[in-house]
């Protein structure tokens, strides 16, 4: 198992019976209530076996929302990739990690 955000989301989604591709973002909520966007560096620094509670929030938006792993404006894109990004489903889930 690798220690990436995608692998963490896949693991959590499988335990919660969710489709991993429907997870739009993953956040950590600390004890003070501060929300922190989780990325690969954050996942690599998580202690092995860290206990946590996960809140699954259903998101519905009128405007398109990009998933965390979609290409950014500075990334190289191949013909046809742009329309796939524009057509991303705007409903999905947000994972909130509490520990």
N, C-alpha and C positions, 0 to 999 in steps of 0.2 A: 504494500500500500504506500502510495506517495502522500506527502503532506502538502496538498494544494487545496485551494478553496473549492474547486470542482469536486474533488474526492470527498471533502467534508460535507458538501451539499448532497452528494449522491448517497452518502452513508446516512445522513439525517433523514433525507427524503424516503429512503427505503424503510427505515424504522417507523416513519409516520404515515406510510402508505400514500405518498405523494409522488407525482411525476417530477423528477429533478429538473426537467426543462421548464417547468412552470414556476420555479423559484427565481424571482426577479432580482432580489438583493438579500444580503445577509449582514446583520448588524450585531454588535455586542452592546449590551446595555450594562454599564457598570453600576456599582452600589449607589452612586450619586445621581443616577438617572441619565448620565451622559451617553449618547448613542455614538458608536464608532463603527465606521464602515469596515467590514472584514475583507482582507485581501490575502494573497498567497503568503506574504511576509508575516502577517498576523497569524495565520494558521501554522506556519513553521515554528513560531515562537510559543505556541500553546504547549503547556506541559503534557507529557504523555499520560493518558488516563484521567485527564481533567474532567471532573464531574460538572455538569451544567444542565440547566433547564432550557428547553427551547419553546418559545411561543411562536405559533404559526399564525400569521395575520394574512387574511385574504385581501388582495389589492384589486381595485377596479378603478380605471382611469379613463377619462375621455381623450387624453392625449397619448400618443405612442410613447412607450417606455422601453429603453434599451436594457437588455440583460447585462450582467457584469462582464461577461466574456465577449460581447459584441465588439467589433472593430471600432476604434476611435477615429477622429478626423485626420490624424497623422499616420494611421496605419495604411499599408499597401493593400489595395482591394483588387480583386479579379473581376472581370466582366460579369455582371449579374449579381454580385454581392450586395450592392447598394439597395436594390429592391428588396432583398431578403431582410435587411436591417429596417427599412421603412415599414415593412409589413409585420413587425413583431407584435404578437398578441399583447394588448395592454392590460389584461387581467392575469393575475397569478398570485404568488405568495411571497411574503417577506418573512425571513427567519430571524428571530431575535434571540440571541444567546445570552442567558443570564447566569452568571457565576461570580 
